[in-house]
Amino acid sequence: MRKQQKKRDNFNHLTPAKRDRLEIMLKAGDKQKTIAEVLKVDPSTVSREKGRKRKKDLHYDATIAQAKAKAKRASSKYCGMAVESDLLRKNYIIAELKKHRSPDEIAGRIKKENIYKKIGTDAIYRWLYGTRGGRYATLLCTRRRKRKKQKRSAKREMIPNRISLKERPKEGIHAEGDTFVSPKNTGTESGAIIVIPDSQLILATKASSLSPVVVCPIFSSLLGETTATDITLDNGIENKGHETFPVPAYFCEAHHPWEKPHVENSIGLLRRWFLPKGMNMGLVEEARLQSHVHVLNGKYRKSLGYRSAYEVSLERGIIQKDFVEKKRLLAENYVATKIALGVRI
């Protein structure tokens, strides 16, 4: 009958402080048993420490002992050791990799069938990306010999003192604000737009970038041209400076664009009629944008009883009469200039 092996107790490695104390007690001539009691270790630990970590003159030196112990621990394990330690399991892993099995599949199957000692998915990947298993890395679906470095996204900035849309009062003239951008490879220029849902009035202008320093003053200027009492925005970081607005700002829930439908619809109208998605806003003149907005504000809307946004806004006191006249002159001047240059509008 094979004798059952006694289970090994948990142990801790000797610390530099304990090695210093061991050196002092050995020089003082203390017995091994006494040293073990003071250091709270087994007497065999003291015996092995004395025998393995000595200088050439056979005297124990704590500094040399610590350096030797550190070097031994550093070389005690190597990358891919979990796979290399079991030849049969290693051959099985290689055979499964050749069958286009992933490390996750292989590790899971070994655990399920209990055919070999369990091994983790990460252990197989470490072996494949190491020197010993690197030749088999091309059997992975990615065919990479090295682990792909993950990009660490920058810490997301939060909008300070954000007020939920649920807290917006029902009374008042509400506004909705948003931005529409150029493709990333064409530059940073974009457009800022505000819509008054009560009258479908659109106010828009160009922005050199989506920086809060640029966008927030633009929104403040557009709001100043109306009698809006608040504005609804999304959670874009360009709205970080909302506290500088002349009216309170309220925010939709994250990824809930339908909570500001009128501005989303107006951007869609602008895209369909004049500025298709993908257009570089850097090539669009400010006068051209104002001309397009003027056309949309002059359209007869079914939702407004076939009246224009200008007519309803004037009737409800959202804008002044000179506002409409100013926009009309801008649009007419732009059209006249392009006709004089022979440019088709």
C-alpha positions as CSV (number, residue, x, y, z in Angstrom):
1,M,0.0,0.0,0.0
2,R,1.5,3.4,-1.0
3,K,2.0,5.7,1.9
4,Q,-0.1,8.8,1.6
5,Q,2.1,11.9,1.3
6,K,1.6,14.4,4.1
7,K,0.1,17.7,2.9
8,R,2.5,20.5,2.9
9,D,1.7,23.4,5.2
10,N,1.6,27.0,3.9
11,F,4.8,28.9,4.3
12,N,6.2,32.3,3.8
13,H,9.6,33.2,2.3
14,L,12.2,34.7,4.7
15,T,12.2,38.5,4.6
16,P,15.4,40.6,4.5
17,A,14.7,41.6,8.1
18,K,14.6,37.9,9.2
19,R,17.8,37.1,7.3
20,D,19.5,40.0,9.1
21,R,18.4,38.7,12.5
22,L,19.4,35.1,11.5
23,E,22.9,36.4,10.7
24,I,23.2,38.2,14.0
25,M,22.0,35.1,16.0
26,L,24.4,32.8,14.2
27,K,27.3,35.0,14.9
28,A,26.2,35.1,18.6
29,G,26.3,31.3,18.6
30,D,22.6,30.6,19.2
31,K,21.2,27.2,18.5
32,Q,19.2,26.3,15.5
33,K,16.1,25.5,17.5
34,T,16.3,28.8,19.4
35,I,16.7,30.8,16.1
36,A,13.7,29.0,14.6
37,E,11.5,29.9,17.6
38,V,12.5,33.5,17.4
39,L,12.0,33.8,13.6
40,K,8.7,31.7,13.9
41,V,9.9,29.2,11.2
42,D,10.6,25.5,11.2
43,P,14.1,24.4,12.3
44,S,14.7,22.8,8.9
45,T,14.2,26.2,7.3
46,V,17.1,27.6,9.3
47,S,19.2,24.6,8.4
48,R,18.5,24.9,4.7
49,E,19.1,28.7,4.8
50,K,22.5,28.2,6.4
51,G,23.6,25.6,4.0
52,R,22.5,27.2,0.7
53,K,23.1,30.8,1.2
54,R,26.7,30.9,2.6
55,K,29.7,32.8,1.4
56,K,32.9,31.0,0.2
57,D,34.4,31.2,3.7
58,L,31.3,29.2,4.9
59,H,30.0,32.1,7.0
60,Y,26.4,33.2,6.5
61,D,25.8,36.7,5.0
62,A,22.3,38.1,5.0
63,T,22.9,40.4,2.0
64,I,24.3,37.7,-0.2
65,A,21.6,35.3,1.0
66,Q,18.8,37.8,0.0
67,A,20.4,38.3,-3.5
68,K,20.7,34.6,-4.1
69,A,17.1,34.0,-3.0
70,K,15.8,36.8,-5.3
71,A,17.7,35.4,-8.3
72,K,16.4,31.9,-7.6
73,R,12.8,33.1,-7.4
74,A,13.2,35.1,-10.6
75,S,14.3,32.0,-12.5
76,S,12.0,29.5,-10.8
77,K,9.2,30.1,-13.4
78,Y,9.2,30.9,-17.0
79,C,6.7,32.0,-19.6
80,G,4.8,29.0,-20.9
81,M,5.8,26.8,-18.0
82,A,2.2,25.6,-17.5
83,V,2.1,24.1,-21.0
84,E,5.7,22.9,-21.1
85,S,5.4,21.0,-17.8
86,D,3.1,18.3,-19.3
87,L,4.3,16.8,-22.6
88,L,1.1,14.9,-23.3
89,R,-1.1,17.9,-22.7
90,K,1.2,20.0,-24.7
91,N,0.9,17.7,-27.7
92,Y,-2.9,17.7,-27.3
93,I,-3.0,21.5,-27.3
94,I,-0.9,21.7,-30.5
95,A,-3.1,19.1,-32.2
96,E,-6.2,21.0,-31.3
97,L,-4.7,24.3,-32.5
98,K,-4.1,22.7,-35.9
99,K,-7.8,21.9,-36.0
100,H,-8.5,25.6,-35.7
101,R,-9.5,25.4,-32.1
102,S,-9.1,28.5,-30.0
103,P,-7.3,28.4,-26.6
104,D,-10.6,29.0,-24.9
105,E,-12.1,26.0,-26.6
106,I,-9.1,23.8,-25.7
107,A,-9.0,24.8,-22.1
108,G,-12.7,24.4,-21.7
109,R,-12.6,20.9,-23.3
110,I,-9.8,19.7,-21.1
111,K,-11.8,20.8,-18.1
112,K,-15.0,19.2,-19.4
113,E,-13.5,15.8,-20.4
114,N,-11.0,15.7,-17.5
115,I,-8.4,14.1,-19.8
116,Y,-5.5,16.1,-18.5
117,K,-4.8,18.4,-15.7
118,K,-6.8,21.7,-16.0
119,I,-5.1,24.6,-17.7
120,G,-6.3,28.2,-18.1
121,T,-6.9,30.0,-21.4
122,D,-4.5,32.8,-20.4
123,A,-1.8,30.2,-19.7
124,I,-2.1,28.9,-23.3
125,Y,-2.0,32.4,-24.7
126,R,1.1,33.2,-22.6
127,W,2.8,30.1,-24.0
128,L,1.8,31.0,-27.6
129,Y,3.1,34.5,-27.2
130,G,6.3,33.4,-25.5
131,T,9.5,32.0,-27.0
132,R,8.6,28.3,-26.5
133,G,5.2,28.3,-28.1
134,G,5.7,31.2,-30.5
135,R,6.0,28.9,-33.6
136,Y,2.4,27.8,-33.0
137,A,1.0,31.4,-32.7
138,T,0.2,31.4,-36.4
139,L,-2.4,28.7,-35.8
140,L,-4.6,31.3,-34.0
141,C,-7.3,33.0,-36.0
142,T,-5.4,36.4,-35.7
143,R,-2.1,34.8,-36.8
144,R,-0.3,37.2,-34.5
145,R,2.9,36.3,-32.8
146,K,2.5,39.0,-30.2
147,R,-0.4,40.1,-28.1
148,K,-2.1,43.2,-29.5
149,K,-1.8,46.2,-27.2
150,Q,-5.1,47.5,-26.0
151,K,-5.7,51.2,-26.5
152,R,-6.5,52.9,-23.3
153,S,-9.2,55.4,-23.9
154,A,-8.8,58.8,-22.2
155,K,-10.8,59.3,-19.0
156,R,-14.2,60.6,-20.0
157,E,-14.9,64.1,-18.8
158,M,-18.2,64.7,-17.1
159,I,-20.5,67.7,-17.5
160,P,-20.5,69.6,-14.2
161,N,-23.8,70.4,-12.4
162,R,-25.8,68.5,-15.1
163,I,-29.6,68.9,-14.7
164,S,-31.9,66.2,-15.9
165,L,-34.5,67.0,-18.6
166,K,-37.1,65.6,-16.1
167,E,-36.6,68.7,-14.0
168,R,-37.4,71.1,-16.8
169,P,-40.5,73.2,-16.1
170,K,-43.5,72.7,-18.5
171,E,-44.1,76.4,-18.9
172,G,-41.9,78.6,-21.0
173,I,-40.3,78.8,-24.5
174,H,-38.1,75.8,-24.8
175,A,-35.1,75.4,-27.1
176,E,-33.2,72.4,-28.3
177,G,-29.5,72.5,-29.2
178,D,-27.1,70.2,-31.0
179,T,-24.1,70.1,-33.4
180,F,-23.5,68.5,-36.8
181,V,-20.0,67.6,-37.8
182,S,-17.8,67.0,-40.8
183,P,-16.2,63.6,-41.5
184,K,-13.2,63.0,-39.2
185,N,-10.7,63.0,-42.1
186,T,-11.8,66.4,-43.4
187,G,-11.2,68.7,-40.4
188,T,-12.7,69.9,-37.2
189,E,-15.2,72.5,-38.6
190,S,-18.8,71.8,-37.7
191,G,-22.2,73.5,-37.3
192,A,-24.1,74.5,-34.2
193,I,-27.9,74.6,-34.4
194,I,-30.8,75.6,-32.1
195,V,-34.4,74.9,-32.7
196,I,-37.5,76.4,-31.0
197,P,-40.1,73.5,-31.0
198,D,-43.1,75.8,-30.5
199,S,-42.5,77.4,-33.9
200,Q,-40.0,75.1,-35.6
201,L,-37.6,78.1,-35.9
202,I,-34.0,77.1,-36.8
203,L,-30.9,79.1,-35.9
204,A,-27.5,77.9,-37.0
205,T,-24.0,79.0,-37.5
206,K,-20.5,77.5,-38.1
207,A,-18.1,76.4,-35.4
208,S,-14.4,76.0,-35.9
209,S,-14.3,72.9,-33.6
210,L,-16.4,71.1,-31.0
211,S,-14.4,72.5,-28.1
212,P,-16.5,73.8,-25.2
213,V,-14.6,77.1,-25.5
214,V,-15.9,77.5,-29.1
215,V,-19.4,75.9,-28.9
216,C,-20.7,77.4,-25.7
217,P,-20.3,81.1,-26.7
218,I,-22.1,80.2,-30.0
219,F,-25.0,78.7,-28.2
220,S,-25.2,81.7,-25.9
221,S,-25.2,84.1,-28.9
222,L,-28.0,82.1,-30.7
223,L,-30.1,82.0,-27.6
224,G,-29.7,85.7,-27.2
225,E,-31.5,86.3,-30.6
226,T,-34.7,84.6,-29.2
227,T,-36.8,84.8,-26.0
228,A,-36.2,81.1,-25.2
229,T,-36.3,80.4,-21.4
230,D,-34.2,77.2,-21.4
231,I,-32.4,74.8,-23.7
232,T,-32.2,71.0,-24.0
233,L,-28.9,69.4,-24.9
234,D,-27.3,66.0,-25.2
235,N,-24.3,64.8,-23.1
236,G,-21.5,65.8,-25.6
237,I,-18.5,67.3,-23.9
238,E,-18.9,70.4,-26.1
239,N,-21.7,71.4,-23.7
240,K,-19.4,71.4,-20.7
241,G,-19.7,75.2,-20.2
242,H,-23.5,75.3,-20.1
243,E,-23.4,77.4,-16.9
244,T,-22.3,80.3,-19.1
245,F,-25.6,80.3,-21.1
246,P,-28.1,83.1,-20.5
247,V,-30.8,80.5,-19.8
248,P,-30.8,77.2,-17.8
249,A,-29.7,74.1,-19.7
250,Y,-31.3,70.6,-19.2
251,F,-29.8,67.4,-20.4
252,C,-31.2,64.2,-22.0
253,E,-30.4,60.8,-20.8
254,A,-27.3,59.2,-22.3
255,H,-28.0,57.8,-25.8
256,H,-31.6,59.2,-25.9
257,P,-31.6,61.5,-28.9
258,W,-35.4,61.2,-29.2
259,E,-35.7,63.4,-26.1
260,K,-34.8,66.4,-28.4
261,P,-36.6,65.3,-31.6
262,H,-37.1,68.8,-33.2
263,V,-33.4,69.6,-33.4
264,E,-32.6,66.1,-34.7
265,N,-35.3,66.5,-37.4
266,S,-34.1,69.9,-38.4
267,I,-30.5,68.6,-38.9
268,G,-32.0,65.9,-41.0
269,L,-33.9,68.5,-43.1
270,L,-30.7,70.5,-43.5
271,R,-28.8,67.3,-44.6
272,R,-31.5,66.2,-47.1
273,W,-32.0,69.5,-48.7
274,F,-28.6,71.2,-48.8
275,L,-25.7,69.7,-46.8
276,P,-25.5,65.9,-47.4
277,K,-24.0,63.8,-44.7
278,G,-20.3,63.5,-45.3
279,M,-19.9,67.0,-46.6
280,N,-16.9,68.9,-45.3
281,M,-18.2,71.9,-43.3
282,G,-14.9,73.7,-43.9
283,L,-16.0,74.2,-47.5
284,V,-19.4,75.7,-46.6
285,E,-19.4,79.5,-46.3
286,E,-21.3,81.1,-43.4
287,A,-23.4,83.0,-45.8
288,R,-24.4,79.8,-47.6
289,L,-25.4,78.2,-44.3
290,Q,-27.5,81.2,-43.3
291,S,-29.2,81.1,-46.8
292,H,-30.1,77.5,-46.3
293,V,-31.5,78.1,-42.8
294,H,-33.5,81.0,-44.1
295,V,-35.2,78.8,-46.8
296,L,-36.1,76.2,-44.2
297,N,-37.6,78.9,-41.8
298,G,-39.7,80.2,-44.7
299,K,-41.2,76.8,-45.6
300,Y,-44.9,76.3,-44.9
301,R,-45.2,73.5,-42.3
302,K,-48.2,71.2,-42.0
303,S,-47.6,71.0,-38.3
304,L,-47.9,74.8,-38.1
305,G,-51.1,75.0,-40.1
306,Y,-49.2,75.6,-43.3
307,R,-47.5,78.7,-41.9
308,S,-43.8,79.4,-41.8
309,A,-41.5,79.3,-38.7
310,Y,-41.0,83.0,-39.1
311,E,-44.7,83.8,-39.0
312,V,-45.4,81.7,-35.9
313,S,-42.3,83.0,-34.1
314,L,-43.3,86.6,-34.7
315,E,-46.8,85.9,-33.6
316,R,-45.6,84.3,-30.3
317,G,-42.9,86.9,-29.7
318,I,-40.0,84.4,-30.0
319,I,-38.1,86.8,-32.3
320,Q,-38.3,90.4,-33.4
321,K,-39.4,91.6,-36.9
322,D,-35.9,93.0,-37.6
323,F,-34.5,89.5,-37.1
324,V,-36.4,88.2,-40.1
325,E,-35.4,91.2,-42.2
326,K,-31.8,90.7,-41.4
327,K,-31.9,87.0,-42.4
328,R,-33.7,87.9,-45.6
329,L,-31.1,90.4,-46.7
330,L,-28.2,87.9,-45.9
331,A,-29.9,85.2,-48.0
332,E,-30.7,87.6,-50.9
333,N,-27.1,89.0,-51.0
334,Y,-25.6,85.5,-51.0
335,V,-27.9,84.5,-53.9
336,A,-27.1,87.7,-55.8
337,T,-23.4,87.2,-55.4
338,K,-23.4,83.7,-56.6
339,I,-25.5,84.6,-59.7
340,A,-23.1,87.4,-60.5
341,L,-20.2,84.9,-60.4
342,G,-22.2,82.5,-62.5
343,V,-22.3,79.8,-59.8
344,R,-25.2,77.5,-59.8
345,I,-27.0,77.4,-56.5
